[in-house]
């Protein structure tokens, strides 16, 4: 399949697995809505489109089954579980991701949200007498925000704390507050990285109207989800994918997109949001935040961090071919994923499926076959490949010019693993697809 192109047909919904040839590339229509229900409450780096978990849930589970997303991110799988009448558990180590996911999935009274919104907006009109830096140790805070934006955000932050509401309601308002922080800051909107451009000077929108509009949209989104909600038994917890708070063989289906090695630094991309909300997560200082950044699978580890490549990958990944700047994170990444697959096999019922969404990552020395490596690690834990197809990425929030260099994700593989014996006749490696960007292209 080297050099393959996408088929002429673009699907609105992914067809039945029996209609998709193993290793085939498909296209998702650009007209397909990806931010329905509460999916658009808060942007988040490298979200996968909801069509993928929706397809997996419909394909491999029935109403009442328990769905797990161990790398739940902003909660896309859990929203789809609610819509399809499944029980769901999501877990993630990223504090902000858990907050967003819980805001998107919480069962909330629309009328009550409207009342609370009026009170929060009214109290937000009280302008603070003195500006304060919300996280200890953050220097030059005015680099990121104008004084007017800083004061307005501080007023909203204070108002949300001062209004009496339930924890779930406060989570919703904090997520709505967080969702505007990047937009009203001086940081560039078109880059996944948080930086202030010296050439493309930004003129941020005013804070209060932006927050008011976003609140209205988010309340409408929550109301829409309540209108189709088929399940109330969904929760998202902060937990490691290598140590999940679930008893043995309790999960019917796992649907997840694990971290893309070091291609996406999730906490750095949401640094401004952490500056404002960090204290609520127990990250009261910049040092606390920096430490949390290197705690998860796929994060960039210190060069002092020692790890070894799993034996299942001995003949597959040559560390000598990996650029120096990525070498310190690749062994810990695969070591963490090996532990995760062992944990996934523990909680998954016999015969249960694990739908894995993962993209290859290009480096200056060529393509890194993450998909084949993860399939090998999963097989060593008793999760064997049953089916796979690919789709071209079109809407990931990864709008950053990289000139075709390291870290660009051009397509995702959707790989179905099954707990049990290996499936006879199924290849253990996937086709190499040489999808390239022109020099001026932007991955999005």
C-alpha positions in Angstrom: 0.0 0.0 0.0 3.0 2.3 -0.2 2.1 5.7 -1.7 -1.7 4.9 -1.5 -4.2 7.7 -1.8 -7.5 8.1 -0.1 -10.5 6.6 -1.9 -12.9 8.8 -3.9 -15.7 8.0 -1.5 -15.8 9.9 1.8 -17.9 8.4 4.6 -20.2 10.4 6.9 -20.2 7.4 9.2 -17.7 4.5 9.2 -19.3 1.4 7.7 -19.6 -2.0 9.3 -16.2 -3.6 9.9 -17.1 -6.4 7.5 -17.2 -3.8 4.7 -13.7 -2.5 5.4 -10.7 -4.5 4.0 -7.9 -5.1 6.4 -5.3 -2.3 6.0 -7.5 -0.1 3.9 -7.5 3.7 4.0 -10.8 5.5 4.2 -11.9 9.2 4.2 -14.2 10.9 6.6 -16.4 13.6 4.9 -15.4 17.2 5.7 -19.0 18.0 6.0 -19.4 15.6 8.9 -20.1 17.3 12.2 -17.4 16.7 14.8 -18.5 19.0 17.6 -22.1 17.9 18.2 -23.5 17.4 21.7 -20.8 18.6 24.1 -17.7 17.7 22.0 -17.1 21.4 21.3 -17.2 22.6 25.0 -13.4 23.0 25.1 -10.7 22.5 22.5 -8.0 20.0 23.3 -4.8 19.0 21.5 -5.0 16.0 19.2 -8.6 15.0 19.9 -9.9 12.2 17.8 -13.1 12.7 15.9 -16.2 11.3 17.6 -17.1 9.1 14.6 -14.3 6.7 15.7 -15.5 5.8 19.2 -19.1 5.9 18.0 -18.2 3.3 15.4 -16.4 1.2 17.9 -19.1 1.3 20.5 -21.8 0.4 18.0 -19.7 -2.3 16.4 -18.4 -4.1 19.4 -20.8 -3.5 22.3 -24.5 -3.4 23.2 -26.6 -1.2 25.5 -25.6 -1.5 29.1 -22.0 -2.7 28.4 -19.1 -1.0 30.1 -16.8 1.1 28.0 -13.4 2.1 29.2 -11.1 4.9 27.8 -7.8 4.7 29.8 -6.4 7.8 28.0 -9.7 9.7 28.0 -8.3 13.2 27.2 -11.2 15.6 27.0 -13.9 12.8 27.1 -14.8 12.2 23.5 -15.4 8.4 24.1 -17.4 9.0 27.2 -19.8 11.5 25.5 -20.4 8.9 22.8 -21.0 6.2 25.5 -23.7 8.4 27.0 -25.3 8.8 23.6 -25.3 5.1 22.9 -26.6 4.0 26.3 -23.4 2.4 27.6 -21.8 2.6 31.0 -18.5 4.3 30.9 -15.2 4.9 32.8 -12.6 7.3 31.6 -9.2 7.9 33.2 -6.4 10.3 32.6 -3.5 11.8 34.5 -4.0 15.2 33.0 -5.9 17.3 35.6 -7.4 19.7 33.0 -8.5 16.8 30.7 -10.4 15.3 33.6 -12.1 18.6 34.4 -13.1 19.1 30.8 -14.3 15.5 30.4 -16.4 15.7 33.5 -17.9 19.0 32.4 -18.9 17.5 29.1 -20.4 14.4 30.5 -22.1 15.6 33.7 -25.9 15.4 34.0 -26.9 19.0 34.6 -30.2 20.8 34.8 -30.3 23.4 31.9 -32.6 25.7 33.9 -30.3 25.7 36.8 -27.3 26.4 34.6 -29.1 29.4 33.2 -29.7 30.8 36.6 -26.2 30.2 37.7 -24.8 31.8 34.6 -26.7 35.0 35.3 -25.3 35.1 38.8 -21.7 34.4 37.7 -21.9 37.0 35.0 -23.3 39.6 37.4 -20.6 39.0 40.0 -17.9 39.1 37.2 -18.7 42.8 36.7 -16.8 43.6 39.9 -13.4 44.6 38.7 -10.5 43.6 41.1 -8.6 46.4 42.8 -5.3 44.6 42.4 -4.0 42.1 39.8 -2.6 38.9 41.2 -0.6 36.1 39.4 -2.8 33.0 39.8 0.1 30.6 40.0 3.1 31.1 42.2 6.4 31.3 40.3 5.0 32.4 36.9 7.2 35.3 35.8 6.2 38.1 33.5 2.5 37.2 33.6 1.7 40.4 31.6 3.5 38.8 28.6 0.5 36.5 28.2 -2.3 38.9 29.0 -3.1 42.6 28.7 -4.0 44.2 32.0 -7.7 44.5 30.9 -7.8 40.7 30.1 -6.0 39.8 33.2 -8.4 41.8 35.4 -11.5 40.4 33.6 -10.3 36.8 33.9 -9.5 37.4 37.6 -13.0 38.7 38.1 -14.6 35.7 36.5 -12.4 33.3 38.4 -13.4 34.9 41.7 -17.1 35.0 40.7 -17.2 31.2 40.0 -15.7 30.6 43.4 -18.2 32.9 45.1 -21.4 31.5 43.7 -23.0 28.6 45.7 -23.3 25.6 43.4 -22.6 21.8 43.3 -19.2 20.4 42.4 -20.5 19.2 39.0 -21.9 22.6 38.3 -18.7 24.4 39.3 -16.7 22.0 37.1 -18.9 23.0 34.2 -18.3 26.7 34.8 -14.6 26.2 35.3 -14.4 24.4 32.0 -16.3 27.2 30.3 -13.9 29.7 31.9 -10.9 27.7 30.8 -12.1 27.4 27.3 -11.7 31.1 26.6 -8.3 31.7 28.2 -6.2 30.9 25.1 -8.5 33.0 22.9 -8.4 36.1 25.1 -4.6 35.8 25.7 -1.8 37.3 23.7 -0.8 33.7 22.7 -1.0 32.7 19.0 -4.2 30.9 18.2 -2.9 29.0 15.2 -0.1 27.1 17.0 -0.6 24.2 19.3 2.3 25.6 21.3 1.8 28.4 23.7 3.8 31.4 22.6 3.3 35.0 21.7 4.3 35.7 18.1 6.5 38.7 17.5 5.5 39.0 13.9 1.8 38.1 13.8 0.6 40.5 16.5 -2.6 39.3 18.0 -5.5 41.5 19.0 -7.4 39.4 21.6 -11.2 39.7 21.8 -12.7 41.3 25.0 -13.1 38.8 27.8 -16.6 39.4 29.2 -18.5 39.1 25.8 -16.3 36.1 24.9 -17.1 34.4 28.1 -20.8 35.2 27.9 -21.1 33.8 24.3 -19.1 30.6 25.3 -21.3 30.1 28.4 -24.4 30.3 26.2 -23.0 27.8 23.7 -21.9 25.4 26.4 -25.2 25.4 28.1 -26.9 24.8 24.8 -24.5 21.9 24.2 -25.2 20.4 27.6 -28.9 20.7 27.0 -28.6 18.9 23.7 -26.8 16.0 25.4 -29.5 15.8 28.0 -32.0 15.5 25.2 -30.4 12.3 23.9 -28.8 10.9 27.1 -29.3 7.2 27.4 -26.8 6.6 30.2 -26.1 8.3 33.5 -23.4 5.9 34.7 -20.4 7.5 33.2 -17.5 8.9 35.2 -14.0 10.2 34.5 -11.3 9.8 37.2 -7.7 10.9 37.5 -5.7 7.7 37.3 -2.8 6.1 35.5 -3.5 3.8 32.5 -1.0 1.4 34.2 -3.0 1.2 37.4 -6.7 1.6 36.8 -9.3 1.5 39.7 -11.3 -1.3 38.0 -11.8 -4.9 39.1 -10.6 -7.8 37.0 -12.6 -8.6 33.8 -15.2 -5.9 34.3 -14.9 -4.1 31.0 -16.6 -5.1 27.7 -14.8 -2.7 25.4 -11.8 -0.4 25.5 -11.7 2.5 23.0 -8.8 4.9 23.3 -6.1 7.0 21.6 -2.9 6.8 23.6 -0.4 9.6 23.6 1.6 10.2 20.4 5.0 9.6 22.0 6.4 13.2 22.4 4.6 14.7 19.4 2.0 16.5 21.5 3.0 18.0 24.9 -0.5 18.2 26.2 0.2 20.2 29.4 2.5 22.6 27.6 -0.2 23.3 25.0 -2.6 24.1 27.8 -0.1 26.0 29.9 -2.2 29.2 30.2 -5.2 27.3 31.4 -3.0 25.6 34.0 -1.8 29.0 35.2 -5.3 30.0 36.1 -6.7 26.6 37.2 -3.6 24.9 38.6 -4.3 25.7 42.3 -7.6 23.8 42.0 -5.6 20.7 41.0 -3.1 21.0 43.8 -0.5 22.6 41.4 0.0 25.8 43.3 3.4 26.7 41.7 5.2 26.6 38.4 7.5 24.0 39.9 4.5 21.8 40.6 3.2 22.2 37.1 6.6 21.4 35.5 6.9 18.2 37.6 3.4 17.1 36.5 4.3 17.6 32.8 6.8 14.7 32.9 4.6 12.2 34.8 2.6 10.6 32.1 3.2 8.0 29.3 4.6 9.8 26.3 5.9 12.8 28.1 9.5 14.0 27.7 11.5 12.4 30.4 14.7 13.8 32.0 17.9 12.4 30.5 18.6 11.0 34.0 15.4 8.8 33.6 16.6 5.2 32.9 14.4 2.7 31.1 14.9 -0.2 28.8 13.0 -1.1 25.6 10.6 -4.0 26.0 11.9 -7.3 24.7 9.0 -7.6 22.2 10.4 -4.6 20.3 14.1 -5.7 20.2 14.0 -6.3 16.4 11.5 -3.6 15.6 12.9 -0.3 17.0 16.5 0.7 16.6 17.3 3.4 19.1 20.4 4.4 17.0 18.1 5.6 14.3 16.1 7.9 16.6 17.2 11.5 16.8 19.0 12.4 20.1 16.3 14.8 21.1 13.6 12.0 21.2 15.7 9.1 22.4 15.3 10.0 26.1 11.5 9.6 25.9 11.0 6.6 23.5 12.1 3.8 25.8 10.0 5.1 28.8 7.1 5.5 26.4 7.1 1.9 25.2 7.9 0.6 28.7 4.8 2.5 29.9 2.6 1.2 27.1 3.7 -2.4 27.8 2.5 -2.0 31.4 -0.7 -0.5 30.2 -1.5 -3.4 27.9 -1.0 -5.8 30.7 -3.4 -3.7 32.8 -5.9 -3.5 30.0 -5.8 -7.3 29.6 -6.5 -7.6 33.3 -9.7 -5.5 33.3 -11.1 -6.6 29.9 -13.5 -9.6 29.8 -12.4 -12.7 27.8 -13.1 -12.1 24.2 -13.5 -8.4 24.8 -12.2 -5.9 22.2 -9.7 -3.0 22.5 -10.0 -0.5 19.7 -6.7 1.4 19.5 -6.4 4.7 17.6 -2.8 5.6 16.9 -0.8 7.5 14.2 2.7 7.0 12.9 5.1 9.8 13.7 7.7 11.0 11.3 11.2 11.9 12.3 14.1 13.5 10.5 15.4 9.9 10.0 12.1 8.5 8.6 8.9 7.0 9.9 8.6 5.6 13.4 6.2 2.5 13.1 4.3 3.2 16.4 1.3 1.1 15.1 3.3 -2.1 14.6 5.2 -1.6 17.9 2.0 -1.2 19.9 0.4 -4.2 18.2 3.5 -6.3 19.2 3.3 -5.0 22.8 -0.4 -5.7 23.0 0.1 -9.2 21.7 2.6 -10.0 24.4 -0.2 -9.1 26.9 -2.7 -11.4 25.2 -4.5 -8.7 23.1 -4.2 -9.9 19.5 -4.9 -7.9 16.4 -8.2 -8.8 14.7 -8.7 -5.9 12.2 -7.3 -2.6 11.2 -7.9 0.3 8.8 -6.6 3.8 8.5 -8.1 7.3 8.0 -6.5 10.5 7.0 -6.4 13.2 9.7 -8.2 16.4 8.7 -9.3 18.1 11.9 -6.9 17.5 14.7 -6.2 20.6 16.6 -2.5 20.5 15.5 -2.3 23.7 13.4 1.4 24.3 13.4 3.8 24.8 10.5 6.5 22.1 10.8 7.7 22.0 7.2 7.3 18.2 7.1 9.7 17.6 10.0 9.5 15.5 13.2 6.2 14.9 15.0 3.7 15.4 12.2 0.8 12.9 12.4 -0.8 12.5 8.9 -3.1 9.6 9.4 -4.5 7.4 12.2 -4.8 3.6 12.3 -7.9 2.2 13.9 -6.8 -1.2 15.2 -9.1 -3.8 16.8 -7.5 -6.0 19.3 -9.2 -9.0 20.9 -8.4 -10.6 24.3 -7.7 -14.2 23.5 -5.8 -16.4 21.0 -4.2 -14.9 17.9 -6.5 -14.6 14.9 -5.4 -17.0 12.2 -4.5 -15.3 8.9 -4.3 -11.8 10.3 -1.0 -10.0 9.6 0.9 -8.8 12.6 2.2 -5.7 10.8 0.3 -3.0 8.9 1.1 -1.5 5.4 3.5 1.3 5.2 1.7 4.4 3.8 3.9 7.2 2.6 1.6 10.1 3.0 3.6 13.3 2.7 2.9 17.0 3.2 4.2 19.7 0.8 6.8 22.0 2.4 4.3 24.8 3.0 1.6 22.6 4.4 0.0 22.7 7.8 -1.2 19.6 9.6 -4.7 20.1 10.8 
